[in-house]
Amino acid sequence: MTSPSRDRVADVRSVVVTHMLDYQIDSVVPLGEGLDNLAYEVNGELIVRFSKEPDLARRASLV
């Protein structure tokens, strides 16, 4: 069984590859979390955030 943080690292890689096709990913480091988001640093230069809210429509209605 994989850990949740390992699953999120895979999510970070997937999102970056999807939106930045030629971007080489060498490292993904968890930065921390706030009340609403989890943050990751990619290659020491890119920050990727994920909402903790599993229901994106609900999250959008709150913002």
PETAFEN-V36418 format. One record per residue. N is the residue number from 1. RES is the residue in one letter. SS is DSSP state (@ for helix, = for strand, . for the rest). Layout:
n->N res->RES ss->SS
n->N res->RES ss->SS
This chain:
n->1 res->M ss->.
n->2 res->T ss->.
n->3 res->S ss->.
n->4 res->P ss->@
n->5 res->S ss->@
n->6 res->R ss->@
n->7 res->D ss->@
n->8 res->R ss->@
n->9 res->V ss->@
n->10 res->A ss->@
n->11 res->D ss->@
n->12 res->V ss->@
n->13 res->R ss->@
n->14 res->S ss->@
n->15 res->V ss->@
n->16 res->V ss->@
n->17 res->V ss->@
n->18 res->T ss->@
n->19 res->H ss->@
n->20 res->M ss->.
n->21 res->L ss->.
n->22 res->D ss->.
n->23 res->Y ss->.
n->24 res->Q ss->.
n->25 res->I ss->.
n->26 res->D ss->.
n->27 res->S ss->.
n->28 res->V ss->=
n->29 res->V ss->=
n->30 res->P ss->=
n->31 res->L ss->=
n->32 res->G ss->=
n->33 res->E ss->=
n->34 res->G ss->.
n->35 res->L ss->.
n->36 res->D ss->.
n->37 res->N ss->=
n->38 res->L ss->=
n->39 res->A ss->=
n->40 res->Y ss->=
n->41 res->E ss->=
n->42 res->V ss->=
n->43 res->N ss->.
n->44 res->G ss->.
n->45 res->E ss->.
n->46 res->L ss->=
n->47 res->I ss->=
n->48 res->V ss->=
n->49 res->R ss->=
n->50 res->F ss->=
n->51 res->S ss->=
n->52 res->K ss->.
n->53 res->E ss->.
n->54 res->P ss->.
n->55 res->D ss->.
n->56 res->L ss->@
n->57 res->A ss->@
n->58 res->R ss->@
n->59 res->R ss->@
n->60 res->A ss->@
n->61 res->S ss->@
n->62 res->L ss->@
n->63 res->V ss->.
